[in-house]
Amino acid sequence: MRTTYLTAKLFSFALTCSALMMNATSHAALPVSVESVTQAPLSSSLAVSATLFGKQDVVITSGLAGRLLFVAEPGQQVKQGDVLVRMDTLPLELEQARQQEMLERAKVNLRFHKQELNRLQKLAKTNSAAATQVDRVQNQHDLALSDIALAEIELRVIADKLSRATIKAPFTGVVSERFKRAGREVSRASDLLNFVDIYNLEARLYVPVKYLHYLKPGISLPFQSGDLSNPIKNTATISSVIPATDPRSQTVEVRADIETDPQHTYAVGQLVDVTVPLESKQSVLLINRDALIIRQQGIHIVKISDENTVQQIPVRVGKGEGKLVEIKAMDIARQLNIGDRIAVRGAERLTDGQEVDVQNNN
C-alpha cells in the first residue's frame, strides 16, 4: 500500500516538472536574424535581343545607265577611296568630244557675228545700214552667246556623268553581296552591291514603350554573345532613342554604339543579348526579400522593436532587384522607417508582442 502511494507521488512530481519545463520553453525568446530597412532608387533591368549593324551600311547603286566593266566581289575588303564599281565611259567620252566641238563652233559664230555687228553699228551712224540689219545681226550674236552657254552646261553634265561612272568606297568596309556582275547593262539607280561597315558597329534593339522614360543617350548597355558557357561580353552606349512606336508591338527603337573591334569579334546582322538598366529616380523603401512572409490572407513582415519584441506589418510588394524588393506598409498605424530592423530568418511562427533573441543586427 505504501509502495503504491510513493509511486503515485513520484509520478505527480514528474508531471509537474515536465509542465514547468514546457512552460519555460514556451516563454523562451526565439532566435531571429534581422536586417535594416533601406531607402534608395530601385534599379532593375530588362533583357532584350539586339541586332548588330554597320553605322554606315549602304547599298551602292548605279549613277547612270551603261555597261559595267568592274564590280567588287563579295567578301572583298575595300579601303575608303578605292574603286568599287567602274562603268564603260566610251559613249560619254564621245559625247564629250562632240559637245566640245559644238562649243568651239558656237565661239566661231560668236566672233563672226560680233565683227558683223560692230561694222553695221558704225554704218548705221551714217545711215548707211538699215536698222533691221543691225537688229538681225544682234539677234544672231545673242543666239551665239546662248549656244556657248548651253554647250558649257552640257559639258558639265557629261563631266558629272563621267565622275559617277567610277564609284569609290565612301568608307572602309566589306562587300557583303553583289547584285550585278561585270558585262551587264544596267539602268540608272540599279542596285549593284551591298557595302557594310564592319569597323563601326551599332546595336539596334526594340524596347517596350512603357520603359521609354528610362532610355536616354549616354546610358551604357551591357551585352554578350557567343557560347553561353564562355560568352563574349562588351558594352554599348545609347546614341539615339527613336520615339516612334510600332502600333502592333508597342516598342520603340534604340540605337547604341559599340566600341571599335579590330579583331572582328562581331558580324553585321548578328544577334546579341542586351541588358537594359531601368533605374527609378524616386527613392523607395527596400528590404531583403527573405523577410516576406506569405500567408493566405496576404503578405506581411516582422518588425523587431528596440525591446526585441515582434510587430507584424502587412505590406504591398513592388519591384525587385536581386535580393532587394520594394515594399509599402498597408496599415496606417503600423508604418516602416529607414533603419527599422526586420526579421529575415526565424520569423515564420512569431506573433505580435512575442519576445525574440536577435542573433545579428545588420
C-alpha positions as CSV (number, residue, x, y, z in Angstrom):
1,M,0.0,0.0,0.0
2,R,2.8,2.4,1.0
3,T,4.7,1.4,-2.2
4,T,1.7,2.4,-4.3
5,Y,1.4,5.7,-2.6
6,L,5.1,6.6,-3.2
7,T,4.8,5.6,-6.8
8,A,1.8,8.0,-7.2
9,K,3.7,10.8,-5.6
10,L,6.8,10.4,-7.9
11,F,4.6,10.3,-10.9
12,S,2.8,13.5,-9.9
13,F,6.2,15.2,-9.3
14,A,7.4,14.2,-12.7
15,L,4.3,15.6,-14.4
16,T,4.8,18.9,-12.5
17,C,8.4,19.2,-13.6
18,S,7.6,18.4,-17.2
19,A,4.9,21.1,-17.2
20,L,7.3,23.7,-15.7
21,M,9.9,22.8,-18.3
22,M,7.4,23.1,-21.2
23,N,6.1,26.4,-19.8
24,A,9.7,27.8,-19.6
25,T,10.4,26.6,-23.1
26,S,7.2,28.2,-24.5
27,H,8.2,31.6,-23.0
28,A,11.9,31.4,-24.1
29,A,12.9,34.1,-26.6
30,L,13.2,32.7,-30.1
31,P,16.4,33.4,-32.1
32,V,16.0,35.6,-35.3
33,S,18.3,37.2,-37.8
34,V,17.5,40.8,-38.8
35,E,18.4,43.3,-41.5
36,S,17.6,47.0,-41.7
37,V,15.1,48.8,-44.0
38,T,17.0,50.9,-46.5
39,Q,15.9,53.6,-49.0
40,A,17.3,54.0,-52.5
41,P,16.2,54.3,-56.1
42,L,15.3,50.8,-57.3
43,S,17.4,49.6,-60.2
44,S,16.1,46.7,-62.2
45,S,16.9,45.5,-65.8
46,L,15.3,44.3,-68.9
47,A,16.8,41.5,-71.1
48,V,16.2,42.0,-74.9
49,S,17.8,40.9,-78.1
50,A,19.6,43.3,-80.4
51,T,20.9,43.1,-84.0
52,L,24.3,44.5,-85.0
53,F,24.5,46.8,-88.0
54,G,27.3,48.8,-89.5
55,K,26.6,52.5,-88.8
56,Q,27.3,53.5,-92.5
57,D,26.0,50.4,-94.3
58,V,24.9,51.3,-97.8
59,V,23.5,49.7,-101.0
60,I,25.7,51.0,-103.8
61,T,23.6,51.9,-106.9
62,S,24.5,52.8,-110.4
63,G,24.8,56.5,-111.0
64,L,24.0,56.2,-114.7
65,A,22.8,53.8,-117.4
66,G,25.6,51.9,-119.1
67,R,27.7,48.7,-119.2
68,L,29.6,47.5,-116.1
69,L,33.3,46.9,-116.6
70,F,34.2,46.1,-112.9
71,V,32.2,45.3,-109.7
72,A,34.0,44.3,-106.5
73,E,33.5,40.8,-105.3
74,P,31.6,39.7,-102.2
75,G,33.9,39.4,-99.2
76,Q,36.4,41.8,-100.6
77,Q,37.7,44.3,-98.0
78,V,37.9,47.8,-99.6
79,K,39.6,50.9,-98.1
80,Q,38.0,54.3,-98.3
81,G,38.5,55.8,-101.7
82,D,39.2,52.5,-103.5
83,V,37.2,51.6,-106.6
84,L,34.0,49.6,-106.0
85,V,32.4,49.9,-109.5
86,R,33.7,51.0,-112.9
87,M,31.5,51.5,-115.9
88,D,32.2,51.8,-119.6
89,T,32.8,55.5,-120.3
90,L,33.4,55.4,-124.1
91,P,29.9,56.7,-125.0
92,L,30.3,59.6,-122.6
93,E,33.8,60.4,-123.9
94,L,32.5,60.5,-127.5
95,E,29.6,62.7,-126.4
96,Q,32.0,65.0,-124.5
97,A,34.2,65.3,-127.7
98,R,31.2,66.1,-129.8
99,Q,29.9,68.7,-127.4
100,Q,33.4,70.3,-127.2
101,E,33.3,70.7,-131.0
102,M,29.8,72.3,-130.7
103,L,31.3,74.7,-128.2
104,E,34.1,75.7,-130.5
105,R,31.7,76.1,-133.4
106,A,29.5,78.4,-131.2
107,K,32.6,80.5,-130.4
108,V,33.5,80.9,-134.1
109,N,29.9,82.1,-134.8
110,L,30.1,84.5,-131.9
111,R,33.3,86.1,-133.2
112,F,31.8,86.4,-136.7
113,H,28.5,87.9,-135.5
114,K,30.4,90.2,-133.2
115,Q,32.5,91.6,-136.0
116,E,29.5,92.0,-138.3
117,L,27.6,93.7,-135.5
118,N,30.4,96.2,-134.9
119,R,30.6,97.0,-138.7
120,L,26.8,97.5,-139.1
121,Q,26.6,99.7,-136.0
122,K,29.2,102.0,-137.5
123,L,27.4,102.2,-140.8
124,A,24.1,102.8,-139.0
125,K,25.5,106.0,-137.6
126,T,25.9,107.4,-141.1
127,N,22.6,105.9,-142.2
128,S,24.5,103.5,-144.5
129,A,22.9,100.4,-142.9
130,A,19.2,99.7,-142.2
131,A,18.1,99.3,-138.6
132,T,16.6,95.9,-139.4
133,Q,20.0,94.6,-140.5
134,V,21.5,95.7,-137.2
135,D,18.7,94.0,-135.2
136,R,19.1,90.8,-137.2
137,V,22.8,90.6,-136.6
138,Q,22.3,91.5,-132.9
139,N,19.9,88.6,-132.6
140,Q,22.4,86.2,-134.2
141,H,25.1,87.5,-131.9
142,D,22.9,86.8,-128.8
143,L,22.0,83.3,-130.1
144,A,25.7,82.5,-130.4
145,L,26.2,83.6,-126.8
146,S,23.4,81.3,-125.8
147,D,24.8,78.4,-127.8
148,I,28.1,78.8,-125.9
149,A,26.4,78.8,-122.5
150,L,24.3,75.7,-123.4
151,A,27.4,73.8,-124.7
152,E,29.3,74.6,-121.5
153,I,26.3,73.4,-119.4
154,E,26.2,70.2,-121.4
155,L,29.9,69.6,-120.9
156,R,29.4,70.0,-117.2
157,V,26.6,67.4,-117.3
158,I,28.8,65.0,-119.2
159,A,31.6,65.6,-116.7
160,D,29.3,64.8,-113.8
161,K,28.2,61.5,-115.5
162,L,31.9,60.6,-116.1
163,S,32.6,61.2,-112.4
164,R,29.7,58.9,-111.4
165,A,30.9,56.2,-113.8
166,T,33.6,55.3,-111.3
167,I,32.2,54.6,-107.8
168,K,34.6,54.7,-104.9
169,A,34.2,53.3,-101.4
170,P,32.7,56.0,-99.1
171,F,34.3,54.3,-96.1
172,T,36.5,51.3,-95.3
173,G,34.4,48.2,-95.3
174,V,33.5,44.8,-96.9
175,V,31.3,43.9,-99.8
176,S,28.7,41.6,-98.4
177,E,26.6,41.0,-101.5
178,R,26.9,41.6,-105.3
179,F,23.7,42.1,-107.3
180,K,25.2,42.7,-110.8
181,R,28.3,41.3,-112.5
182,A,30.7,43.0,-114.9
183,G,29.4,43.0,-118.5
184,R,25.8,43.7,-117.6
185,E,23.9,46.6,-119.0
186,V,22.2,48.5,-116.1
187,S,19.9,51.4,-115.8
188,R,20.4,54.4,-113.6
189,A,19.7,53.6,-109.9
190,S,20.1,49.8,-110.3
191,D,21.4,48.1,-107.1
192,L,24.9,46.9,-107.7
193,L,26.3,45.7,-104.4
194,N,25.8,45.9,-100.6
195,F,28.7,47.5,-98.8
196,V,28.9,47.2,-95.0
197,D,30.8,49.0,-92.3
198,I,32.5,46.3,-90.1
199,Y,34.6,48.8,-88.2
200,N,31.9,51.0,-86.7
201,L,29.0,48.8,-85.4
202,E,25.8,49.7,-83.6
203,A,23.2,47.6,-81.8
204,R,19.6,48.2,-82.7
205,L,17.1,47.0,-80.2
206,Y,13.4,47.4,-79.6
207,V,12.2,48.2,-76.0
208,P,8.5,48.3,-74.8
209,V,7.3,51.9,-74.9
210,K,6.3,51.8,-71.2
211,Y,10.1,51.9,-70.5
212,L,10.7,54.9,-72.7
213,H,11.4,57.3,-69.8
214,Y,14.3,55.1,-68.7
215,L,16.1,55.4,-72.0
216,K,18.5,58.3,-72.5
217,P,21.5,58.8,-74.8
218,G,24.8,58.0,-73.0
219,I,23.4,55.1,-70.9
220,S,25.6,52.0,-71.0
221,L,24.1,48.7,-72.1
222,P,26.0,45.5,-71.2
223,F,25.6,42.8,-73.8
224,Q,27.0,39.4,-74.6
225,S,27.2,37.0,-77.5
226,G,28.6,33.6,-78.4
227,D,28.7,30.4,-76.4
228,L,26.7,30.6,-73.2
229,S,29.4,28.7,-71.3
230,N,32.1,31.2,-72.5
231,P,30.2,34.4,-73.7
232,I,31.9,37.4,-75.2
233,K,31.0,40.4,-73.1
234,N,31.1,44.1,-74.1
235,T,29.3,47.4,-73.6
236,A,27.3,49.6,-75.9
237,T,26.4,53.2,-75.4
238,I,22.9,54.5,-76.4
239,S,23.4,57.0,-79.2
240,S,19.8,57.7,-80.0
241,V,16.2,56.8,-79.0
242,I,13.6,57.0,-81.8
243,P,10.3,57.8,-80.1
244,A,8.1,56.3,-82.8
245,T,6.1,53.4,-81.6
246,D,5.2,50.4,-83.7
247,P,1.4,50.1,-83.3
248,R,1.5,46.3,-83.1
249,S,4.4,45.6,-80.9
250,Q,4.3,48.8,-78.9
251,T,8.0,49.2,-78.9
252,V,10.5,52.0,-79.6
253,E,13.8,51.6,-81.5
254,V,17.0,52.2,-79.6
255,R,20.4,52.5,-81.2
256,A,23.7,52.0,-79.3
257,D,27.3,52.5,-80.4
258,I,29.8,49.6,-79.9
259,E,33.5,50.2,-79.4
260,T,35.7,49.6,-82.4
261,D,36.6,45.9,-82.7
262,P,39.9,45.4,-84.6
263,Q,39.6,41.6,-84.2
264,H,36.2,41.5,-85.8
265,T,34.6,39.6,-82.9
266,Y,31.2,40.5,-84.2
267,A,29.4,40.2,-87.5
268,V,26.9,42.5,-89.2
269,G,23.4,41.1,-88.7
270,Q,24.5,39.1,-85.5
271,L,22.0,38.8,-82.6
272,V,23.3,39.7,-79.1
273,D,21.7,39.6,-75.7
274,V,21.4,43.1,-74.2
275,T,20.6,44.1,-70.6
276,V,18.8,47.4,-70.4
277,P,19.1,49.1,-66.9
278,L,15.8,50.5,-65.6
279,E,16.8,53.0,-62.8
280,S,14.0,54.8,-61.0
281,K,14.7,58.4,-59.9
282,Q,12.4,58.1,-56.9
283,S,13.8,56.5,-53.7
284,V,11.7,53.7,-52.2
285,L,11.9,51.5,-49.1
286,L,13.8,48.3,-49.7
287,I,14.2,45.1,-47.7
288,N,15.6,41.6,-48.2
289,R,13.0,39.5,-50.0
290,D,13.7,36.7,-47.4
291,A,11.8,38.8,-44.9
292,L,8.5,38.4,-46.8
293,I,6.0,36.0,-45.1
294,I,3.3,34.9,-47.5
295,R,0.0,33.8,-46.0
296,Q,-3.4,33.1,-47.4
297,Q,-4.7,36.5,-46.1
298,G,-1.8,38.5,-47.5
299,I,1.9,39.3,-47.2
300,H,3.5,40.7,-44.0
301,I,6.9,41.2,-42.5
302,V,8.0,41.1,-38.9
303,K,9.5,44.3,-37.4
304,I,11.7,44.0,-34.3
305,S,11.4,46.8,-31.8
306,D,14.2,48.2,-29.6
307,E,12.9,46.0,-26.8
308,N,13.3,43.0,-29.1
309,T,9.5,42.4,-29.4
310,V,7.6,41.5,-32.5
311,Q,5.2,43.6,-34.6
312,Q,3.6,42.2,-37.7
313,I,3.2,44.7,-40.5
314,P,1.1,44.0,-43.7
315,V,2.9,45.2,-46.8
316,R,2.4,45.6,-50.5
317,V,5.3,44.3,-52.6
318,G,6.7,46.3,-55.6
319,K,9.5,45.8,-58.0
320,G,12.6,43.9,-57.0
321,E,16.3,43.5,-58.0
322,G,18.4,40.7,-56.7
323,K,17.7,40.1,-53.1
324,L,16.1,43.5,-52.5
325,V,12.4,44.2,-53.0
326,E,10.3,47.4,-52.8
327,I,7.7,47.4,-50.0
328,K,5.0,49.7,-48.7
329,A,3.2,49.4,-45.4
330,M,-0.6,48.8,-45.8
331,D,-1.6,49.7,-42.2
332,I,-1.5,53.4,-41.4
333,A,-0.9,52.7,-37.7
334,R,2.0,50.4,-38.5
335,Q,4.5,52.1,-40.7
336,L,8.1,51.5,-41.7
337,N,11.0,53.8,-41.5
338,I,14.6,53.7,-42.7
339,G,16.8,51.7,-40.3
340,D,13.9,49.6,-38.8
341,R,15.0,46.1,-38.0
342,I,13.2,43.4,-40.0
343,A,13.4,39.7,-39.3
344,V,14.8,37.7,-42.2
345,R,15.2,34.3,-40.5
346,G,13.1,32.6,-37.9
347,A,10.0,34.9,-38.2
348,E,7.5,32.4,-39.7
349,R,5.8,31.5,-36.4
350,L,6.2,34.8,-34.5
351,T,3.2,36.7,-33.2
352,D,2.7,40.3,-32.1
353,G,4.3,41.1,-28.8
354,Q,6.5,38.0,-28.7
355,E,10.0,38.5,-27.4
356,V,12.9,37.4,-29.6
357,D,16.6,36.9,-29.3
358,V,18.4,38.9,-32.1
359,Q,21.3,36.9,-33.4
360,N,22.7,39.7,-35.6
361,N,22.0,43.4,-36.0
362,N,22.7,44.4,-39.6
